[in-house]
Structures are given as C-alpha cells and as structure tokens.
Amino acid sequence: MTRAERDDALTASIMRRQLREALRTLAVVAGVFAALPALLAVLPRGSAATWVILGAGVPPIWVAVAWWHVRRAERAEAREREG
C-alpha cells in the first residue's frame, strides 16, 4: 500500500468517525429543540421565565454542545491517527 493510499484510507476513516460524532450532536440538538416547546408550554404565556429560558438558558446549552462536539471530533481524529 502506498503512502497516498494509506492517507486516503486514514482520511476516509476519520471522516466516518466524525460523521458519527456529528450525528450524535444532531440528536442532542434535536432533543433540545423537541423539548423546548414542551417546556415553554408549561409556563404562562409571555412570562418573564419564558424570556429567561430563551435568552439565558438556551445559548449556554448550544455552547456546551458545540464544545462537546469539537472535543469528541478531535479525540476521534487523534485515535484514528494513533492507529
């Protein structure tokens, strides 16, 4: 196997692993999106709690999910490179 073939195989393997991580992240984001209307439906319409959840509660979740995704994707790539 030539070096170019090994590099191509490594790249394909990394891409598959990162796709799996992206699908996991998508599932988490979809879960949050699905749960959010149910949570907001319980609160009184137009209450301050609604705006607090949307303005101060959701952005930290997105940041945490993004950080988690990048960390897992980088770890997967490092594992593939190691062998």
Phi, psi and omega in degrees: 000129180283167180297320179297320178293320177297317179297319178296318179295319179296316180298315179297320180295316179297317181296321177297315181295318180290330174296318176300317179296320179296322178292324175296316179297318177301319180297319179295313180297317179297322177297318178295314179299323180289323182281334185299311178298324178295319178295315182290333179292334180285331183279152175299141183299127177077011181287162180295330180297325178301312182290326177295316179297313182290321185272326185244343182265322184284314181305318177297329177295316180297318179296317180296317180294318179296315179298315180299317181296312181297318180299315181291322179294318178294320179296318179297319179295317179297320178297318180295319182293327180287332178132000000 
